[in-house]
Amino acid sequence: MDQPVTLLGTPNIHFVSLVIIGGLAGWIGGMIVGWRHGLFTNIIVGIAGSWIGSELASTANLAVYGSFKQFLAALVGSIILLIVWRALSGRGAVL
Protein backbone atom coordinates (compact mmCIF):
# COMPACT_ATOMS: atom_id res chain seq x y z
CA MET A 1 0.00 0.00 0.00
CA ASP A 2 2.29 2.73 -1.26
CA GLN A 3 -0.39 5.30 -2.09
CA PRO A 4 -1.87 7.84 0.31
CA VAL A 5 -5.22 6.81 1.69
CA THR A 6 -7.89 9.45 2.18
CA LEU A 7 -11.43 9.47 3.47
CA LEU A 8 -12.80 5.96 4.11
CA GLY A 9 -9.86 4.32 2.37
CA THR A 10 -10.80 5.61 -1.07
CA PRO A 11 -7.72 7.12 -2.73
CA ASN A 12 -7.84 10.59 -4.30
CA ILE A 13 -11.43 11.46 -3.38
CA HIS A 14 -12.36 14.61 -1.51
CA PHE A 15 -15.23 15.02 0.92
CA VAL A 16 -17.51 16.94 -1.49
CA SER A 17 -16.93 14.37 -4.22
CA LEU A 18 -17.61 11.61 -1.72
CA VAL A 19 -20.94 13.18 -0.76
CA ILE A 20 -21.99 13.68 -4.39
CA ILE A 21 -20.90 10.23 -5.56
CA GLY A 22 -22.33 8.67 -2.40
CA GLY A 23 -25.67 10.44 -2.79
CA LEU A 24 -26.03 9.35 -6.40
CA ALA A 25 -24.91 5.79 -5.68
CA GLY A 26 -27.30 5.52 -2.71
CA TRP A 27 -30.20 6.92 -4.73
CA ILE A 28 -29.61 4.68 -7.77
CA GLY A 29 -28.96 1.68 -5.51
CA GLY A 30 -32.27 2.34 -3.77
CA MET A 31 -34.06 2.50 -7.11
CA ILE A 32 -32.48 -0.79 -8.23
CA VAL A 33 -33.33 -2.56 -4.96
CA GLY A 34 -36.77 -0.93 -4.88
CA TRP A 35 -36.39 0.82 -1.56
CA ARG A 36 -36.98 4.57 -1.39
CA HIS A 37 -35.40 6.61 1.38
CA GLY A 38 -34.40 10.22 2.01
CA LEU A 39 -31.47 12.30 0.80
CA PHE A 40 -29.45 11.96 4.00
CA THR A 41 -29.90 8.17 3.98
CA ASN A 42 -28.91 8.07 0.30
CA ILE A 43 -25.66 9.87 1.12
CA ILE A 44 -24.89 7.66 4.13
CA VAL A 45 -25.70 4.46 2.20
CA GLY A 46 -23.60 5.67 -0.73
CA ILE A 47 -20.61 6.55 1.45
CA ALA A 48 -20.79 3.22 3.28
CA GLY A 49 -21.33 1.52 -0.08
CA SER A 50 -18.24 3.27 -1.41
CA TRP A 51 -16.19 1.77 1.39
CA ILE A 52 -17.73 -1.69 0.87
CA GLY A 53 -17.22 -1.52 -2.90
CA SER A 54 -13.63 -0.30 -2.52
CA GLU A 55 -12.83 -3.12 -0.08
CA LEU A 56 -14.39 -5.71 -2.41
CA ALA A 57 -12.42 -4.32 -5.35
CA SER A 58 -9.24 -4.38 -3.28
CA THR A 59 -9.91 -7.98 -2.30
CA ALA A 60 -10.40 -8.87 -5.98
CA ASN A 61 -7.19 -6.96 -6.90
CA LEU A 62 -9.12 -4.43 -9.00
CA ALA A 63 -7.91 -0.84 -9.09
CA VAL A 64 -10.57 1.76 -8.30
CA TYR A 65 -9.20 5.01 -9.72
CA GLY A 66 -11.18 7.74 -11.39
CA SER A 67 -14.63 9.09 -10.67
CA PHE A 68 -16.51 6.56 -12.81
CA LYS A 69 -14.84 3.52 -11.21
CA GLN A 70 -15.37 5.03 -7.75
CA PHE A 71 -19.03 5.54 -8.61
CA LEU A 72 -19.38 1.93 -9.79
CA ALA A 73 -17.72 0.65 -6.62
CA ALA A 74 -20.04 2.84 -4.53
CA LEU A 75 -23.08 1.64 -6.48
CA VAL A 76 -22.20 -2.04 -6.07
CA GLY A 77 -21.46 -1.52 -2.38
CA SER A 78 -24.71 0.42 -1.91
CA ILE A 79 -26.76 -2.35 -3.50
CA ILE A 80 -25.08 -4.95 -1.28
CA LEU A 81 -25.62 -2.78 1.80
CA LEU A 82 -29.30 -2.19 0.99
CA ILE A 83 -29.96 -5.89 0.34
CA VAL A 84 -28.35 -6.82 3.66
CA TRP A 85 -30.19 -3.98 5.44
CA ARG A 86 -33.55 -5.13 4.06
CA ALA A 87 -32.84 -8.74 4.96
CA LEU A 88 -31.87 -7.82 8.53
CA SER A 89 -34.84 -5.48 9.00
CA GLY A 90 -37.31 -8.22 8.05
CA ARG A 91 -38.51 -6.63 4.82
CA GLY A 92 -36.78 -9.25 2.67
CA ALA A 93 -34.44 -8.55 -0.19
CA VAL A 94 -36.26 -8.11 -3.47
CA LEU A 95 -34.47 -7.83 -6.80
TAPE-V862897 format. One record per pair of residues at least 12 apart in sequence whose C-alpha atoms are under 10 Angstrom apart, sorted by sequence separation. I is the first residue (numbers start at 1). J is the second residue. If there is no record, write none. Layout:
<<I:J> <I:J>>
This chain:
<<26:38> <27:39> <30:42> <83:95> <26:39> <29:42> <26:40> <27:41> <28:42> <23:38> <24:39> <26:41> <27:42> <30:45> <54:69> <23:39> <26:42> <27:43> <29:45> <30:46> <54:70> <57:73> <23:40> <25:42> <26:43> <29:46> <53:70> <56:73> <23:41> <24:42> <25:43> <26:44> <27:45> <28:46> <53:71> <54:72> <55:73> <22:41> <23:42> <24:43> <25:44> <26:45> <27:46> <51:70> <53:72> <54:73> <22:42> <23:43> <25:45> <26:46> <29:49> <50:70> <53:73> <54:74> <56:76> <57:77> <19:40> <22:43> <23:44> <24:45> <25:46> <26:47> <50:71> <52:73> <53:74> <56:77> <21:43> <22:44> <23:45> <24:46> <25:47> <26:48> <49:71> <50:72> <51:73> <52:74> <53:75> <54:76> <55:77> <19:42> <20:43> <22:45> <23:46> <24:47> <26:49> <49:72> <50:73> <51:74> <52:75> <53:76> <54:77> <19:43> <22:46> <23:47> <25:49> <26:50> <49:73> <50:74> <52:76> <53:77> <18:43> <19:44> <21:46> <22:47> <25:50> <46:71> <49:74> <50:75> <52:77> <53:78> <20:46> <21:47> <22:48> <48:74> <49:75> <50:76> <51:77> <52:78> <53:79> <19:46> <20:47> <22:49> <46:73> <47:74> <49:76> <50:77> <51:78> <53:80> <18:46> <19:47> <22:50> <46:74> <47:75> <49:77> <50:78> <52:80> <53:81> <18:47> <21:50> <22:51> <45:74> <46:75> <48:77> <49:78> <52:81> <45:75> <46:76> <47:77> <48:78> <49:79> <46:77> <47:78> <49:80> <18:50> <45:77> <46:78> <49:81> <45:78> <46:79> <48:81> <49:82> <44:78> <45:79> <43:78> <46:81> <42:78> <45:81> <46:82> <45:82> <8:47> <7:47> <8:48> <10:50> <9:50> <10:51> <8:50> <9:51> <8:51> <10:53> <11:54> <32:75> <7:51> <8:52> <10:54> <9:54> <10:55> <25:70> <29:74> <30:75> <33:78> <8:54> <9:55> <21:67> <25:71> <29:75> <33:79> <8:55> <21:68> <24:71> <25:72> <28:75> <29:76> <32:79> <33:80> <35:82> <22:70> <25:73> <26:74> <27:75> <29:77> <30:78> <31:79> <34:82> <35:83> <18:67> <21:70> <22:71> <25:74> <26:75> <29:78> <30:79> <33:82> <34:83> <17:67> <21:71> <24:74> <25:75> <26:76> <28:78> <29:79> <32:82> <33:83> <20:71> <21:72> <23:74> <24:75> <25:76> <26:77> <27:78> <28:79> <29:80> <35:86> <13:65> <18:70> <22:74> <23:75> <25:77> <26:78> <27:79> <29:81> <30:82> <11:64> <12:65> <13:66> <18:71> <21:74> <22:75> <25:78> <26:79> <29:82> <30:83> <33:86> <10:64> <11:65> <12:66> <13:67> <21:75> <25:79> <29:83> <10:65> <11:66> <12:67> <26:81> <18:74> <22:78> <26:82> <13:70> <12:70> <35:93> <11:70> <34:93> <35:94> <10:70> <33:93> <34:94> <33:94> <34:95> <32:94> <33:95> <32:95>>
